[in-house]
Amino acid sequence: MAIVKVTNDTFEQEVLACEVPVLLDFWADWCGPCKMQAPILDAFADEMGDGIKVCKINVDEEAALALKYQVMSIPTMVLMDKGVFVKRVSGVQQAEDLKAFVG
């Protein structure tokens, strides 16, 4: 499944109303570790297919969402399931770490 860019305007439709688990990647253009995370996340999204939806949220453009989910450092991954917060992890995550996180 392709990675979806989420904004405050699309958050309810893309994340809260989603029937499969959603992995949110909070990131920024200027963040070096976020740039390291991007290709790992792309491969993860391809491998997981329709089993999980992967979304990216730019913290500079969507500060309200970052604040709502208490994102203090980036990259931060937040796992949501049927609109409910499950857990969060910060820092670059390798593919096997992502699989365990959403497992």
ABEGO torsion letter per residue (X at the ends): XBBBBBBAAAAAAAAAABABBBBBBBBBAABAAAAAAAAAAAAAAAAAEAABBBBBBBAAABAAAAAAAGBABOBBBBBBBGGBBABBBBEBBBAAAAAAAAX
